[in-house]
Amino acid sequence: MSTKRKPPTLQQKKEDVNRKAILWVGVSLSLLVLLIIVLLIVAGN
């Protein structure tokens, strides 16, 4: 029975890791876009 209970917890952990990865990718992309916009504004001036 314990072997049957372990896979769902592993799947839940993988889902949590995937959500964290998606969140990190989104945050990093948004920061990259903001950085590019700031650089363009500074270069324009």
MDAnalysis code that builds the backbone (N, CA, C; Angstrom):
import MDAnalysis as mda
import numpy as np

u = mda.Universe.empty(135, n_residues=45, atom_resindex=np.repeat(np.arange(45), 3), trajectory=True)
u.add_TopologyAttr("name", ["N", "CA", "C"] * 45)
u.add_TopologyAttr("resid", np.arange(1, 46))
u.add_TopologyAttr("resname", ["MET", "SER", "THR", "LYS", "ARG", "LYS", "PRO", "PRO", "THR", "LEU", "GLN", "GLN", "LYS", "LYS", "GLU", "ASP", "VAL", "ASN", "ARG", "LYS", "ALA", "ILE", "LEU", "TRP", "VAL", "GLY", "VAL", "SER", "LEU", "SER", "LEU", "LEU", "VAL", "LEU", "LEU", "ILE", "ILE", "VAL", "LEU", "LEU", "ILE", "VAL", "ALA", "GLY", "ASN"])
u.atoms.positions = np.array([
    [0.836, -1.211, 0.000],
    [0.000, 0.000, 0.000],
    [0.872, 1.264, 0.000],
    [2.003, 1.212, 0.709],
    [2.846, 2.404, 0.767],
    [3.413, 2.740, -0.611],
    [3.689, 1.708, -1.435],
    [4.210, 1.991, -2.777],
    [3.141, 2.671, -3.630],
    [1.879, 2.365, -3.401],
    [0.809, 3.011, -4.161],
    [0.597, 4.450, -3.683],
    [0.908, 4.733, -2.433],
    [0.700, 6.086, -1.912],
    [1.830, 7.031, -2.314],
    [3.019, 6.506, -2.594],
    [4.157, 7.377, -2.900],
    [4.040, 8.093, -4.249],
    [3.636, 7.438, -5.341],
    [3.578, 8.154, -6.625],
    [2.725, 9.420, -6.633],
    [1.519, 9.443, -6.019],
    [0.760, 10.706, -6.020],
    [1.511, 11.853, -5.363],
    [2.223, 11.597, -4.266],
    [2.975, 12.672, -3.615],
    [4.083, 13.144, -4.542],
    [4.725, 12.229, -5.277],
    [5.759, 12.628, -6.221],
    [5.153, 13.472, -7.338],
    [3.972, 13.090, -7.819],
    [3.307, 13.870, -8.862],
    [2.962, 15.257, -8.341],
    [2.494, 15.351, -7.114],
    [2.162, 16.655, -6.540],
    [3.427, 17.506, -6.434],
    [4.540, 16.899, -6.012],
    [5.790, 17.654, -5.918],
    [6.223, 18.138, -7.287],
    [6.095, 17.271, -8.313],
    [6.467, 17.675, -9.669],
    [5.593, 18.825, -10.130],
    [4.295, 18.783, -9.823],
    [3.404, 19.873, -10.208],
    [3.806, 21.168, -9.511],
    [4.165, 21.071, -8.228],
    [4.610, 22.260, -7.501],
    [5.881, 22.808, -8.134],
    [6.807, 21.931, -8.489],
    [8.056, 22.368, -9.117],
    [7.757, 23.019, -10.456],
    [6.837, 22.429, -11.238],
    [6.483, 23.007, -12.535],
    [5.863, 24.392, -12.347],
    [4.986, 24.536, -11.348],
    [4.373, 25.847, -11.094],
    [5.437, 26.864, -10.705],
    [6.375, 26.458, -9.857],
    [7.447, 27.375, -9.460],
    [8.305, 27.743, -10.658],
    [8.587, 26.760, -11.515],
    [9.404, 27.024, -12.699],
    [8.697, 28.005, -13.624],
    [7.396, 27.802, -13.835],
    [6.624, 28.714, -14.689],
    [6.626, 30.113, -14.089],
    [6.460, 30.184, -12.767],
    [6.447, 31.482, -12.096],
    [7.794, 32.179, -12.276],
    [8.895, 31.442, -12.076],
    [10.236, 32.022, -12.215],
    [10.484, 32.490, -13.637],
    [10.039, 31.678, -14.614],
    [10.227, 32.062, -16.018],
    [9.448, 33.337, -16.313],
    [8.212, 33.415, -15.827],
    [7.403, 34.611, -16.052],
    [8.029, 35.844, -15.418],
    [8.498, 35.710, -14.196],
    [9.114, 36.846, -13.498],
    [10.387, 37.284, -14.219],
    [11.211, 36.319, -14.612],
    [12.472, 36.655, -15.277],
    [12.217, 37.321, -16.627],
    [11.207, 36.825, -17.366],
    [10.897, 37.437, -18.659],
    [10.384, 38.862, -18.483],
    [9.531, 39.071, -17.483],
    [9.003, 40.418, -17.253],
    [10.130, 41.370, -16.837],
    [11.055, 40.891, -16.006],
    [12.195, 41.724, -15.614],
    [13.075, 42.042, -16.817],
    [13.253, 41.053, -17.694],
    [14.045, 41.275, -18.906],
    [13.407, 42.351, -19.776],
    [12.089, 42.274, -19.950],
    [11.368, 43.265, -20.764],
    [11.506, 44.649, -20.130],
    [11.351, 44.737, -18.815],
    [11.491, 46.027, -18.129],
    [12.905, 46.570, -18.307],
    [13.904, 45.713, -18.196],
    [15.287, 46.143, -18.354],
    [15.529, 46.673, -19.761],
    [15.003, 45.993, -20.765],
    [15.171, 46.444, -22.156],
    [14.487, 47.790, -22.361],
    [13.277, 47.951, -21.804],
    [12.556, 49.231, -21.942],
    [13.351, 50.355, -21.293],
    [13.886, 50.109, -20.094],
    [14.685, 51.137, -19.391],
    [15.921, 51.480, -20.207],
    [16.578, 50.467, -20.749],
    [17.782, 50.733, -21.569],
    [17.421, 51.544, -22.812],
    [16.292, 51.224, -23.443],
    [15.873, 51.984, -24.628],
    [15.579, 53.440, -24.255],
    [14.945, 53.650, -23.111],
    [14.632, 55.024, -22.675],
    [15.922, 55.788, -22.407],
    [16.867, 55.122, -21.716],
    [18.140, 55.783, -21.411],
    [18.921, 56.053, -22.697],
    [18.911, 55.103, -23.618],
    [19.634, 55.289, -24.886],
    [18.968, 56.371, -25.735],
    [17.641, 56.478, -25.647],
    [16.920, 57.509, -26.400],
    [17.258, 58.903, -25.919],
    [17.510, 59.046, -24.621],
    [17.857, 60.358, -24.075],
    [19.329, 60.616, -24.307],
])
